[in-house]
């Protein structure tokens, strides 16, 4: 079963978020993003392919019986380079692009078994995603001057059946213990949930709200950073098109349009956008960016935009960039310190109150 961690979903950070990648990729329409801020899930329709997990920028979705981090380490230790839906993954689409690049860097060769795709009922969504990940990963590896290779092959792997038999007595006693009873109860409740053919809506609990303010680096980004530390730096740092990169970005700030509202770095889930104690600036760390787009969604004047290019140098020598610096003043009305990008002498609250007063009194222009 797929599970949603509400506090990690970028849609929980702002109602302005337009992220619906999980809904778009789901091959059985088991995930719906509607009027409810968080995605709703129909567990009876979910087939557990894991594609939604791979496209979720903040790792808010996960499968019960497949963990990409665990798979990463198991695959690196395995002498075999094959990845197949009949061998070690629920679907190759369950692997995120960062995981793929990281494993390729360390394994030097990866083989995707595409032999079962033609007969698969969910191939209409998952196969194009696998091919897209393959193309992006291959492009990035080439730009990094890596000799790692990813191959798409029609192997059609089949696992051999295990003929080992267990006695009914041993099986009985293995289940009759407290841990087994608790596990059976959880499994029973999951089966009931699977049998319910309706959308389950998620809401933020108190425990989730407390976690929203925490800046969290995704596990896949940590693995990516670890893999980069174990390979040689390229002799030339290439600049690539940002459209070819789905998991990170570089930003451009329009200093004239920015209102210093502070929303972009406050909602950033990883801390890629940040400021100082005085809120006198906005800094950006490209290596922490997960390209969730929420900073763009909450920016009313569209002051922050994506750079058309990305420098591979940021993978190997990440550097924090200053996007904009603000003036820090004390409000003439309430004496509160505030940051601004203009010559305003009133903070945002006092300025809004003044504008409302003008409207009520029918006064136009400066008072």
C-alpha positions as CSV (number, residue, x, y, z in Angstrom):
1,X,0.0,0.0,0.0
2,X,1.1,3.6,-0.7
3,X,1.3,5.9,2.4
4,X,1.2,9.7,2.5
5,X,3.2,11.6,5.1
6,X,1.1,14.8,5.2
7,X,3.7,17.0,6.8
8,X,6.1,16.3,3.9
9,X,3.7,17.1,1.1
10,X,4.4,20.5,-0.4
11,X,0.7,21.0,-0.8
12,X,0.5,21.2,3.0
13,X,2.8,24.2,3.0
14,X,0.5,26.4,1.0
15,X,-2.9,26.3,-0.6
16,X,-1.2,28.0,-3.6
17,X,0.9,25.0,-4.4
18,X,0.1,23.6,-7.8
19,X,2.0,20.3,-7.4
20,X,0.0,17.3,-8.7
21,X,2.7,15.0,-10.0
22,X,1.4,12.0,-8.1
23,X,-2.0,12.4,-9.6
24,X,-0.6,12.8,-13.1
25,X,1.6,9.7,-13.0
26,X,-0.8,7.3,-11.3
27,X,-1.8,4.7,-13.9
28,X,-5.0,3.6,-12.1
29,X,-6.3,7.0,-11.1
30,X,-5.9,6.0,-7.4
31,X,-4.6,9.4,-6.4
32,X,-6.8,12.5,-6.9
33,X,-5.9,16.1,-6.1
34,X,-9.1,18.0,-5.8
35,X,-10.6,20.6,-3.5
36,X,-8.8,19.0,-0.5
37,X,-5.3,20.6,-0.2
38,X,-3.7,17.1,0.2
39,X,-4.0,14.3,-2.3
40,X,-6.8,11.7,-1.7
41,X,-6.1,8.0,-2.2
42,X,-8.3,5.1,-3.3
43,X,-6.4,2.2,-1.8
44,X,-8.5,-0.4,-3.6
45,X,-7.4,1.1,-7.0
46,X,-3.7,1.4,-6.0
47,X,-1.5,-1.3,-7.5
48,X,1.6,-0.4,-5.6
49,X,3.8,0.5,-8.6
50,X,5.6,3.2,-6.6
51,X,5.7,5.7,-9.6
52,X,4.0,8.4,-7.4
53,X,6.8,8.0,-4.8
54,X,9.5,8.5,-7.5
55,X,8.0,11.7,-8.8
56,X,7.1,13.2,-5.4
57,X,9.8,15.9,-4.9
58,X,9.6,15.8,-1.1
59,X,9.3,12.1,-0.5
60,X,5.8,12.5,1.0
61,X,4.7,9.2,-0.5
62,X,6.1,5.8,0.2
63,X,5.3,2.1,-0.2
64,X,4.9,-0.3,2.7
65,X,7.0,-3.1,1.3
66,X,9.6,-1.2,-0.9
67,X,12.0,1.4,0.4
68,X,14.2,3.1,-2.3
69,X,17.0,3.8,0.2
70,X,17.2,0.2,1.3
71,X,17.1,-0.9,-2.3
72,X,19.9,1.6,-3.1
73,X,22.3,-0.1,-0.7
74,X,21.2,-3.7,-1.6
75,X,21.7,-3.0,-5.3
76,X,25.1,-1.4,-4.8
77,X,26.2,-4.5,-2.9
78,X,24.7,-6.9,-5.4
79,X,27.0,-8.2,-8.1
80,X,24.2,-8.2,-10.6
81,X,23.4,-5.0,-12.5
82,X,19.8,-6.0,-13.5
83,X,16.8,-4.1,-12.3
84,X,13.5,-5.8,-13.1
85,X,9.9,-5.7,-11.9
86,X,10.1,-9.5,-11.5
87,X,13.4,-9.4,-9.6
88,X,13.9,-6.5,-7.2
89,X,11.5,-3.6,-7.7
90,X,7.7,-3.3,-7.9
91,X,8.2,-1.3,-11.1
92,X,11.3,0.4,-12.5
93,X,9.2,3.6,-12.5
94,X,9.5,3.5,-8.7
95,X,13.1,4.6,-8.9
96,X,13.6,8.3,-8.7
97,X,16.0,10.0,-11.2
98,X,18.4,10.9,-8.4
99,X,18.5,7.3,-7.2
100,X,19.2,6.2,-10.8
101,X,22.1,8.6,-11.3
102,X,23.6,7.8,-7.9
103,X,23.5,4.1,-8.5
104,X,24.8,4.4,-12.0
105,X,27.8,6.5,-10.7
106,X,28.7,3.8,-8.2
107,X,27.8,0.7,-10.3
108,X,29.2,2.0,-13.6
109,X,26.5,-0.1,-15.4
110,X,22.8,-0.5,-14.9
111,X,20.4,-2.6,-16.9
112,X,16.6,-1.9,-17.0
113,X,14.6,-4.9,-17.9
114,X,11.9,-3.6,-20.2
115,X,10.7,-7.1,-21.3
116,X,7.5,-7.1,-19.3
117,X,6.3,-3.6,-20.2
118,X,4.5,-4.6,-23.3
119,X,2.2,-7.0,-21.4
120,X,1.8,-4.7,-18.4
121,X,-1.6,-3.0,-17.6
122,X,0.1,0.1,-16.2
123,X,2.7,0.5,-19.0
124,X,0.8,3.4,-20.5
125,X,2.0,5.6,-17.7
126,X,5.0,3.8,-16.2
127,X,6.9,2.9,-19.4
128,X,7.1,6.5,-20.6
129,X,8.3,7.6,-17.2
130,X,11.0,4.9,-17.2
131,X,12.2,6.0,-20.6
132,X,12.1,9.6,-19.5
133,X,14.2,8.8,-16.4
134,X,16.6,6.8,-18.6
135,X,17.1,9.7,-21.0
136,X,17.5,12.3,-18.3
137,X,20.0,10.2,-16.3
138,X,22.0,9.4,-19.4
139,X,22.1,13.1,-20.3
140,X,23.3,14.2,-16.8
141,X,25.9,11.4,-16.6
142,X,27.3,12.5,-20.0
143,X,27.3,16.1,-18.9
144,X,29.2,15.0,-15.7
145,X,31.8,13.2,-18.0
146,X,31.0,9.9,-16.3
147,X,31.7,6.6,-18.0
148,X,28.6,5.1,-16.3
149,X,26.1,3.5,-18.7
150,X,22.4,2.7,-18.3
151,X,20.9,0.2,-20.7
152,X,17.3,-0.6,-21.7
153,X,17.1,-4.3,-22.6
154,X,14.3,-6.7,-23.4
155,X,15.4,-9.4,-21.0
156,X,12.0,-10.5,-19.5
157,X,13.5,-11.9,-16.3
158,X,11.5,-14.5,-14.4
159,X,12.3,-15.5,-10.8
160,X,12.7,-19.2,-10.1
161,X,10.1,-20.7,-7.7
162,X,11.3,-21.5,-4.2
163,X,10.4,-25.2,-3.5
164,X,11.2,-25.1,0.2
165,X,8.3,-26.3,2.3
166,X,7.6,-25.3,5.8
167,X,5.8,-27.5,8.3
168,X,2.3,-26.3,9.4
169,X,3.3,-26.8,13.0
170,X,6.3,-24.4,12.8
171,X,4.2,-21.9,10.8
172,X,1.5,-22.0,13.4
173,X,3.9,-21.3,16.3
174,X,5.7,-18.6,14.4
175,X,2.4,-16.7,14.1
176,X,1.1,-17.3,17.7
177,X,3.1,-14.5,19.5
178,X,2.4,-10.9,20.4
179,X,4.4,-9.4,17.5
180,X,2.6,-11.7,15.1
181,X,-0.8,-10.7,16.5
182,X,-0.1,-7.0,16.2
183,X,1.2,-7.5,12.7
184,X,-1.8,-9.5,11.7
185,X,-4.1,-6.8,13.1
186,X,-2.3,-4.1,11.0
187,X,-2.4,-6.3,7.9
188,X,-6.1,-6.9,8.5
189,X,-6.9,-3.2,8.8
190,X,-4.9,-2.6,5.6
191,X,-6.9,-5.3,3.8
192,X,-10.1,-3.6,4.9
193,X,-8.8,-0.3,3.7
194,X,-7.9,-1.8,0.3
195,X,-11.4,-3.3,0.0
196,X,-13.0,0.1,0.5
197,X,-13.6,1.5,-3.0
198,X,-13.6,5.2,-2.1
199,X,-11.2,8.1,-1.8
200,X,-9.6,8.6,1.6
201,X,-9.0,12.2,2.3
202,X,-6.0,13.3,4.4
203,X,-5.9,16.3,6.8
204,X,-3.1,17.8,8.8
205,X,-2.9,16.7,12.4
206,X,-1.3,18.6,15.3
207,X,1.8,16.5,15.0
208,X,2.0,17.3,11.2
209,X,1.7,21.0,11.8
210,X,4.6,20.9,14.2
211,X,6.8,19.3,11.5
212,X,5.9,21.8,8.8
213,X,8.4,24.4,9.9
214,X,11.3,21.9,9.8
215,X,13.6,22.1,6.9
216,X,14.3,18.5,5.6
217,X,16.8,17.3,3.1
218,X,15.4,14.3,1.2
219,X,17.1,10.9,1.6
220,X,17.6,10.7,-2.2
221,X,19.5,14.0,-2.2
222,X,21.7,12.7,0.7
223,X,22.5,9.6,-1.4
224,X,23.2,11.7,-4.4
225,X,25.6,13.8,-2.5
226,X,27.3,10.7,-1.1
227,X,27.7,9.2,-4.6
228,X,29.2,12.4,-6.0
229,X,31.8,12.4,-3.2
230,X,33.0,9.0,-4.4
231,X,33.6,9.9,-8.1
232,X,36.1,12.1,-9.9
233,X,35.2,15.6,-10.7
234,X,34.8,16.4,-14.4
235,X,37.6,18.2,-16.2
236,X,35.1,20.7,-17.5
237,X,32.0,21.9,-15.8
238,X,29.3,22.0,-18.4
239,X,26.2,24.2,-18.4
240,X,23.0,22.4,-19.3
241,X,19.4,23.4,-20.1
242,X,17.3,23.6,-17.0
243,X,14.4,21.9,-18.8
244,X,16.5,18.8,-19.0
245,X,16.8,18.6,-15.2
246,X,13.7,17.6,-13.1
247,X,15.1,17.3,-9.6
248,X,16.9,20.7,-9.0
249,X,17.2,24.2,-10.4
250,X,18.8,27.6,-10.2
251,X,16.8,30.7,-9.5
252,X,16.7,34.3,-10.8
253,X,15.2,37.1,-8.7
254,X,13.6,40.3,-10.2
255,X,14.7,42.9,-7.6
256,X,12.2,45.4,-8.8
257,X,9.2,43.0,-8.6
258,X,10.2,41.5,-5.2
259,X,8.2,42.9,-2.3
260,X,10.3,41.3,0.5
261,X,7.2,39.4,1.7
262,X,9.5,36.5,2.9
263,X,7.1,33.8,1.7
264,X,9.4,32.0,-0.7
265,X,12.0,31.1,1.9
266,X,9.5,30.5,4.7
267,X,7.7,27.8,2.7
268,X,10.8,26.2,1.1
269,X,10.7,22.6,2.5
270,X,14.5,22.0,2.3
271,X,16.0,25.3,3.2
272,X,17.3,25.9,-0.3
273,X,16.0,29.4,0.0
274,X,17.0,31.1,3.3
275,X,17.7,34.5,4.9
276,X,19.5,35.8,8.0
277,X,18.2,36.9,11.5
278,X,17.3,40.4,10.2
279,X,15.6,39.0,7.1
280,X,17.8,41.4,5.1
281,X,18.4,39.1,2.1
282,X,17.4,35.9,0.3
283,X,20.1,33.3,-0.4
284,X,19.7,30.2,-2.5
285,X,21.5,26.9,-2.4
286,X,20.9,25.1,-5.8
287,X,22.1,21.7,-4.4
288,X,19.3,21.7,-1.8
289,X,16.6,22.6,-4.3
290,X,14.2,19.8,-5.1
291,X,12.3,21.8,-7.8
292,X,9.0,21.5,-6.1
293,X,8.0,24.9,-7.5
294,X,6.3,26.0,-4.3
295,X,8.4,29.2,-4.0
296,X,7.1,30.2,-7.5
297,X,3.5,29.3,-6.6
298,X,3.4,31.6,-3.5
299,X,5.2,34.5,-5.1
300,X,2.4,36.9,-6.1
301,X,4.5,39.3,-8.2
302,X,6.3,36.4,-9.9
303,X,9.6,37.9,-8.8
304,X,11.4,34.5,-8.5
305,X,11.8,32.5,-11.7
306,X,13.8,29.5,-12.9
307,X,17.1,30.1,-14.6
308,X,17.1,28.8,-18.2
309,X,20.4,27.0,-17.4
310,X,22.1,24.9,-14.7
311,X,25.8,24.6,-13.9
312,X,27.0,21.1,-13.3
313,X,29.6,22.7,-11.0
314,X,26.9,22.9,-8.4
315,X,26.9,19.1,-8.0
316,X,30.6,19.0,-7.1
317,X,31.3,22.4,-5.7
318,X,27.9,23.7,-4.3
319,X,27.9,27.3,-3.4
320,X,25.2,29.5,-1.8
321,X,24.1,32.4,-4.0
322,X,22.7,35.7,-2.9
323,X,19.5,36.5,-4.9
324,X,18.6,39.8,-3.4
325,X,19.5,42.1,-0.4
326,X,16.9,44.2,1.4
327,X,16.9,47.5,3.3
328,X,16.2,47.0,7.0
329,X,14.2,49.9,8.6
330,X,12.2,50.7,11.7
331,X,8.5,51.5,11.0
332,X,7.6,55.2,11.6
333,X,4.2,54.2,12.8
334,X,4.6,51.1,15.1
335,X,8.4,51.1,15.5
336,X,8.8,47.5,14.3
337,X,11.8,46.5,12.3
338,X,11.0,45.4,8.8
339,X,12.8,44.6,5.5
340,X,11.8,46.3,2.2
341,X,13.0,46.6,-1.3
342,X,11.6,50.2,-1.6
343,X,11.9,53.5,0.2
344,X,8.8,52.7,2.3
345,X,8.9,54.1,5.8
346,X,5.9,52.0,7.0
347,X,5.9,48.2,7.6
348,X,3.5,46.0,5.7
349,X,0.8,46.0,8.4
350,X,0.8,49.7,8.9
351,X,0.9,50.3,5.2
352,X,-2.1,48.0,4.7
353,X,-4.0,49.8,7.5
354,X,-3.2,53.1,5.9
355,X,-4.5,52.0,2.5
356,X,-7.7,50.6,4.1
357,X,-8.2,53.9,5.9
358,X,-7.8,55.9,2.6
359,X,-10.3,53.7,0.9
360,X,-12.9,54.1,3.8
361,X,-12.4,57.9,3.8
362,X,-12.4,58.2,0.0
363,X,-8.9,59.7,0.0
364,X,-6.8,59.2,-3.2
365,X,-3.1,59.6,-3.4
366,X,-0.7,60.5,-0.6
367,X,-2.1,61.9,2.6
